[in-house]
Amino acid sequence: MTNITLSVPDDLHGRMKHFSEIRWSEVARKAIEQKVEGLELMDKLAAKSRLTQKDADEIGEKIKESAAKRLKIK
C-alpha cells in the first residue's frame, strides 16, 4: 500500500486528537475512495453523453441564472 501525507489545519488536528480512538487514515482512505468512485461514474456517464462542451456550458449558465433569480443575487 502506498503512503501519502495529508495536511490539515492545526485547529482541525487538535479537534481530531480529541477522538484518538478513530483511525483517521481509514476515514481519509474511505473518503478518497468514494470521491474517486464518483468521479469515475461521472466519466463513464459523460463518455456516453452526446452533449458538447458548449451545450454543457450553456446549461450551466442557465442553472446559474435561475439560482441567482431565486436567491435574488445579481
C-alpha positions as a Markdown table, in Angstrom:
| # | Residue | x | y | z |
|---|---|---|---|---|
| 1 | Met | 0.0 | 0.0 | 0.0 |
| 2 | Thr | 1.2 | 3.5 | -0.9 |
| 3 | Asn | 1.6 | 6.1 | 1.8 |
| 4 | Ile | 0.6 | 9.8 | 1.3 |
| 5 | Thr | 1.0 | 12.8 | 3.5 |
| 6 | Leu | -2.1 | 14.8 | 4.3 |
| 7 | Ser | -2.0 | 18.3 | 5.7 |
| 8 | Val | -4.8 | 19.6 | 7.9 |
| 9 | Pro | -5.1 | 22.9 | 9.7 |
| 10 | Asp | -3.8 | 23.0 | 13.3 |
| 11 | Asp | -7.2 | 23.6 | 14.8 |
| 12 | Leu | -8.7 | 20.6 | 13.0 |
| 13 | His | -5.8 | 18.4 | 14.1 |
| 14 | Gly | -6.5 | 19.5 | 17.7 |
| 15 | Arg | -10.1 | 18.5 | 17.3 |
| 16 | Met | -9.2 | 15.2 | 15.7 |
| 17 | Lys | -6.9 | 14.4 | 18.7 |
| 18 | His | -10.0 | 14.6 | 20.9 |
| 19 | Phe | -11.2 | 11.4 | 19.1 |
| 20 | Ser | -7.9 | 9.4 | 19.4 |
| 21 | Glu | -9.8 | 6.1 | 19.1 |
| 22 | Ile | -10.6 | 6.9 | 15.4 |
| 23 | Arg | -8.3 | 5.6 | 12.7 |
| 24 | Trp | -8.1 | 8.8 | 10.7 |
| 25 | Ser | -6.1 | 7.2 | 7.9 |
| 26 | Glu | -9.1 | 4.9 | 7.4 |
| 27 | Val | -11.5 | 7.8 | 7.3 |
| 28 | Ala | -9.4 | 9.6 | 4.8 |
| 29 | Arg | -8.9 | 6.4 | 2.7 |
| 30 | Lys | -12.7 | 5.8 | 2.5 |
| 31 | Ala | -13.4 | 9.5 | 1.7 |
| 32 | Ile | -10.8 | 9.4 | -1.1 |
| 33 | Glu | -12.2 | 6.1 | -2.5 |
| 34 | Gln | -15.8 | 7.5 | -2.5 |
| 35 | Lys | -14.6 | 10.6 | -4.3 |
| 36 | Val | -12.7 | 8.6 | -6.9 |
| 37 | Glu | -15.7 | 6.3 | -7.5 |
| 38 | Gly | -17.9 | 9.3 | -8.0 |
| 39 | Leu | -15.5 | 10.8 | -10.5 |
| 40 | Glu | -15.2 | 7.5 | -12.3 |
| 41 | Leu | -19.0 | 7.3 | -12.6 |
| 42 | Met | -19.2 | 10.8 | -13.9 |
| 43 | Asp | -16.5 | 10.0 | -16.5 |
| 44 | Lys | -18.5 | 6.9 | -17.5 |
| 45 | Leu | -21.7 | 8.8 | -17.9 |
| 46 | Ala | -20.0 | 11.7 | -19.8 |
| 47 | Ala | -18.5 | 9.2 | -22.2 |
| 48 | Lys | -22.0 | 8.1 | -23.2 |
| 49 | Ser | -23.3 | 11.7 | -23.5 |
| 50 | Arg | -23.9 | 13.4 | -26.8 |
| 51 | Leu | -23.7 | 16.9 | -25.2 |
| 52 | Thr | -20.8 | 19.1 | -26.4 |
| 53 | Gln | -18.8 | 21.3 | -24.0 |
| 54 | Lys | -20.7 | 24.2 | -25.5 |
| 55 | Asp | -24.0 | 22.6 | -24.6 |
| 56 | Ala | -22.8 | 21.9 | -21.0 |
| 57 | Asp | -21.6 | 25.5 | -20.7 |
| 58 | Glu | -25.0 | 26.8 | -21.8 |
| 59 | Ile | -26.8 | 24.6 | -19.4 |
| 60 | Gly | -24.5 | 25.7 | -16.6 |
| 61 | Glu | -25.2 | 29.3 | -17.4 |
| 62 | Lys | -29.0 | 28.8 | -17.3 |
| 63 | Ile | -28.7 | 27.0 | -14.0 |
| 64 | Lys | -26.6 | 29.9 | -12.5 |
| 65 | Glu | -29.1 | 32.4 | -13.8 |
| 66 | Ser | -32.0 | 30.5 | -12.4 |
| 67 | Ala | -30.3 | 30.1 | -9.0 |
| 68 | Ala | -29.4 | 33.8 | -8.9 |
| 69 | Lys | -33.0 | 34.8 | -9.6 |
| 70 | Arg | -34.2 | 32.5 | -6.8 |
| 71 | Leu | -31.6 | 33.9 | -4.4 |
| 72 | Lys | -32.0 | 37.4 | -5.8 |
| 73 | Ile | -28.3 | 37.7 | -6.5 |
| 74 | Lys | -27.3 | 40.0 | -9.3 |
